[in-house]
């Protein structure tokens, strides 16, 4: 099985688990040492994890990664985006910061804002 890892130069790599000799905690980092004595870090932050995703994926804040190409609707009053064409109370959503929400508004246009569609 391939495991995500970060090399010393900060680039993302996939390690074959059969090449790993040991895993240890060093401060707040998890270090994986290979059978050839190379050390790699387990991705712990959202920035680390984001390196393993391809084009279209963006970081919305310190807690979320989302696929911007899959957004179908947004709610400007809630600051949320959705991948569903028809949004229900069971639809998955991602909360965005103000900067990302402005980008989505420009990209999708006013017609995709469902803020006024909700019944209160």
C-alpha positions as CSV (number, residue, x, y, z in Angstrom):
1,X,0.0,0.0,0.0
2,X,1.2,3.5,-0.8
3,X,1.3,6.0,2.1
4,X,1.4,9.8,1.7
5,X,4.6,11.4,3.1
6,X,6.5,14.6,2.9
7,X,10.2,14.6,2.1
8,X,12.8,16.8,3.7
9,X,12.6,19.3,0.9
10,X,8.8,19.6,1.5
11,X,7.6,17.8,-1.6
12,X,4.9,15.2,-1.5
13,X,5.8,11.5,-2.1
14,X,4.0,8.2,-1.9
15,X,6.0,5.6,0.1
16,X,5.4,1.9,-0.4
17,X,4.7,0.5,3.1
18,X,7.0,-2.4,2.5
19,X,9.9,0.1,2.3
20,X,9.2,1.5,5.8
21,X,11.5,0.3,8.6
22,X,10.1,2.3,11.5
23,X,7.7,5.0,12.5
24,X,8.3,7.3,15.5
25,X,7.1,10.4,17.1
26,X,9.6,13.3,17.1
27,X,8.2,16.3,18.9
28,X,4.9,16.9,17.1
29,X,5.9,15.2,13.9
30,X,5.5,11.6,12.9
31,X,8.7,10.4,11.2
32,X,8.9,7.4,8.9
33,X,12.3,5.9,8.3
34,X,12.8,3.6,5.3
35,X,15.0,0.5,5.0
36,X,17.5,2.8,3.2
37,X,17.6,5.2,6.2
38,X,15.7,8.0,4.5
39,X,13.3,9.9,6.7
40,X,9.9,11.2,5.7
41,X,7.2,13.0,7.6
42,X,3.5,11.9,7.9
43,X,1.3,14.8,6.5
44,X,-0.4,16.3,9.6
45,X,-1.5,19.8,8.5
46,X,-4.2,20.7,5.9
47,X,-1.4,22.3,3.9
48,X,0.5,19.0,3.9
49,X,-2.5,17.0,2.9
50,X,-3.5,19.5,0.1
51,X,-0.3,18.7,-1.8
52,X,-1.6,15.2,-2.6
53,X,-4.7,16.6,-4.5
54,X,-4.6,17.7,-8.1
55,X,-5.9,20.7,-9.9
56,X,-9.3,22.1,-8.7
57,X,-8.7,21.4,-5.0
58,X,-8.3,24.4,-2.8
59,X,-7.8,25.1,0.9
60,X,-10.8,27.1,2.2
61,X,-9.3,27.7,5.7
62,X,-7.2,25.8,8.2
63,X,-9.7,22.9,8.3
64,X,-11.1,22.3,4.9
65,X,-10.0,21.3,1.4
66,X,-12.6,21.4,-1.3
67,X,-12.9,20.7,-5.0
68,X,-13.8,24.0,-6.6
69,X,-14.6,22.4,-9.9
70,X,-17.5,20.4,-8.3
71,X,-19.3,23.4,-6.8
72,X,-22.8,23.8,-8.2
73,X,-24.4,26.3,-5.8
74,X,-23.5,28.5,-2.9
75,X,-25.3,30.3,-0.1
76,X,-23.9,33.8,0.4
77,X,-25.7,34.2,3.7
78,X,-24.2,31.1,5.3
79,X,-20.8,31.3,3.5
80,X,-21.2,27.7,2.3
81,X,-20.8,25.9,-1.1
82,X,-22.5,22.8,-2.3
83,X,-21.9,20.1,-4.9
84,X,-25.6,19.3,-5.3
85,X,-27.7,20.8,-8.1
86,X,-30.7,20.8,-5.8
87,X,-29.6,21.6,-2.2
88,X,-31.5,20.0,0.7
89,X,-30.8,20.0,4.4
90,X,-28.9,16.7,3.8
91,X,-26.5,18.2,1.2
92,X,-22.8,18.2,2.0
93,X,-21.4,21.6,2.4
94,X,-18.1,23.4,3.0
95,X,-17.8,26.7,4.8
96,X,-15.6,29.2,3.1
97,X,-13.8,32.3,4.4
98,X,-14.9,35.6,2.9
99,X,-12.1,35.8,0.4
100,X,-12.9,32.3,-1.1
101,X,-16.6,33.1,-1.1
102,X,-16.0,36.3,-3.2
103,X,-14.0,34.1,-5.7
104,X,-16.9,31.6,-5.9
105,X,-19.5,34.4,-6.3
106,X,-17.4,35.9,-9.2
107,X,-17.0,32.5,-10.8
108,X,-20.5,31.1,-10.5
109,X,-22.5,34.4,-10.7
110,X,-25.6,35.5,-8.8
111,X,-27.9,32.9,-10.3
112,X,-26.2,30.1,-8.3
113,X,-26.7,31.9,-4.9
114,X,-29.4,30.0,-3.1
115,X,-29.5,32.3,-0.1
116,X,-33.0,33.5,-1.0
117,X,-34.3,30.0,-1.8
118,X,-34.4,28.8,1.8
119,X,-37.8,28.9,3.5
120,X,-37.5,30.2,7.1
